[in-house]
Amino acid sequence: MKLQSVCVYCGSRVGARDSYMEAARTLGRALAKADIELVYGGGDIGLMGAVANAVVDGGGVVTGVLPQFLREVEIPSHRIRELVITETMHDRKALMFERSDAFCVLPGGIGTLEEMVEMMSWAYLRQHAKPIVLVNLDGFWDPFFALVDHMIAEGFAHEDMPKLWQVVDKIEDVLPAMRKWLDGAAHEAAPKF
C-alpha cells in the first residue's frame, strides 16, 4: 500500500520547548516534499498550525477537519485546500480516520492524547492496521509508556500491546517507519490478542 495521506495529531498550543515547533515545521516540509497529503484538525494555531503552514509553504496538500463549535477557538486555516466542518468531535475523528493511511503523533495535550489512544484502541480491537507513529521528542511520551507498562504489569493489557505502534525520536524517521509498516515487515510482527 502506498502512503498517500497522514493524519497528524498534535497540540493546539506551541508547547514549552522550541524543539516542538521546529519538529512540527520539519514534519510539514517532509510531507510536502514526499507529496503526502496532511489530514489534521483544521486549526491555524499551535503545533497543528505550524505543520499545516509548512505543508502549504512546501506546495503540499492539506485537509483540515474542524467541528463547528471549535471554529472560534482553534481559528480555521484559510490557506489549506479543504476545510471540512463537522457537527461533532466524533464526526471529526471518524472523517480524519477515513481520509488517512497512517497516524503521526507529536506532543500535545489531552485532546492529542485522546485521539492517539482511540487509534491505539481501535488497532488493539482489530478495527484497523494503519501505522501509528509517536514522535518522542525530548522524551515527551515517556510518562505514557510508563503508564502502559503499569497497565501490563497490573494485568489490564496484553504484554505485546506496544507492538501496535512505533516510536521514533526524530521527525526524519516518521515516514520511513510508516512505509516499513505498510510494506508488511512491522505489521506482520503485530501481536495476536
N, C-alpha and C positions, 0 to 999 in steps of 0.2 A: 504494500500500500504506500502510495506517495504522500508525503507530508505537505498538505496544501493550506491548512489553517491551524492556528494555535490560539487557544484561549489563554489569556494571561490574567491571573488573579493577583492583585496587589493592593497596597494601601491607597486610600483617597487623601492621605497626608504624605508629606515628604519624608517623615521619619527623622531620627536624631543624628544620623550619620550621612555624610556626603556620599559615601560609597553606595547607599541605596539608590539615590537619584542617578548616579553615574551608571549603575547596573541597569536601571530601567531604560536609560537612553541607549546604552550599548545593546541591550536586547532588541529594542525597536529598530536600530540600524541593522542588526543581524537579520531580523525578519524581512525587512525591506530588501536587503541585498540578496537574500535567498528566494525572493518572490513568494513569500509565505504570508497569507492574509492574517492580520491580527483581529481576533474577536475579543472584546473586552467590555467593561462596564459602562462605557459611553461618556464618562466624565472628563473634564478638562483640568482636573486638579490632582495634586499629589503625584504619586508614582504612576498611577494609571494615565494621567495626562501626559507625563513625560514619555512613557512608552509609545502612546499613540502619536504624539507630535514627532517623535523620532522616526516612526514608520512613515508618516506623511512626508517629512522632510527628505527621506530617502527614496521617495517615489513609490512607496508601497501602498497596499490596500488595507483599509481599516473599517471594520463594522463594530459599532457600539450598540449596546443593548441596555436601555435605561428604563426603569419603571416610572410611570407618570409622577408619582409622589416625590421622587428624588430630583426632579428637574430643577428645582430651586436650590437644592443642597449640593449636588455634585456638578452643577453647571455643565450642560452638554457641550461637547466639542462641535464647532461649526466647520472644522477643517476636514473631517473624515468623510469617506464615500457614502456611508449609510448609517443613519441613526434610527434604530427601531425602538419605539416607545411601547412598553408593555403595561398591562394593568397591575400586575403583582410581581413581587420578588420571585415567586415560584415560576411564573411565566418567563421572567428574565433568565433564570438559571437553566430552565429547560431549553430555551432557544439557544443560549450560549453553548450548551452541551451538544445540541443537534448540529450546530454550524462548525464544530471544532473537531479536528483529528487528534488533538493532544492538548494537554494542560500544563502550563508552567506557573509555578507559584513563587512569587517574590515576597519579601517581607510585607507585612500589613497587620491590620487589627483584627477584631473579632469577625468582621464580615469576610475578610480573606480566609480566616481560619475556618469559618462555617462552610464556605464554598469548597475549600480544599477537602475538608473532612467528608462532605457529601460525595464528592467524586471518589474518594477512597472507599467509602461505604458502598457505593454502587459497584465498584470494582470487586470488593470483598463478596458482594452478593451476586457476582457474575452478570451484572447488568451492562457492563461494557469492559473492553480490554484495551482502551486507549491509554497511551503513555501519560503518566503523571510525574512531572519532574519538579522537585523542590530545590530552589536555589538557596543554599545555606550560607548566605553572606555573613561573614564575621560571626558564625555560629548562631545566627538568629533563631533557627529552628531546633537547636539543641534541647531546649526545655520540652518541646513537643515530642521529640524522640525519647526523652526520659519518661514522659507520660505513657507513651506506647509500651516501652519496656515494663513499666509498672503494671499496665493492664495485662500484659502477657504473664508476668510473674504472679499476678493475683488470679489468673485463670479466666480472664474475661476476653481474651483474644488469642487467636492461634499464633504460635511462635513464628510462623512464616509470613504473618501479615505484612511486615515491612517490605517483603519482596513485591508488593503490589505497586510500589512507587520507587522512583530513583532519586538519589540525592547527588547534587553537584555543588561544588564550591565556587565555580566561575561561570559567568554567562557564556563564555566560549564553548562550554561543554553541554549546553542545553540542547541544541539542535542535533548534535551527534548522538546524544543519549536517546532522544526521541526516535531518530532514524533507526538506531540499533534495535530498539524495542519493536518498531513496526516491521523491521526485517525479520523478526521472529526469534532472534538469538536470546533476548532478555525475556520475552513473553513466554517462550517455551519452558523457562525455568520458574514461571509463576507457580505459586503453591496451589494445590488442590485441597480445598477445605471440605 
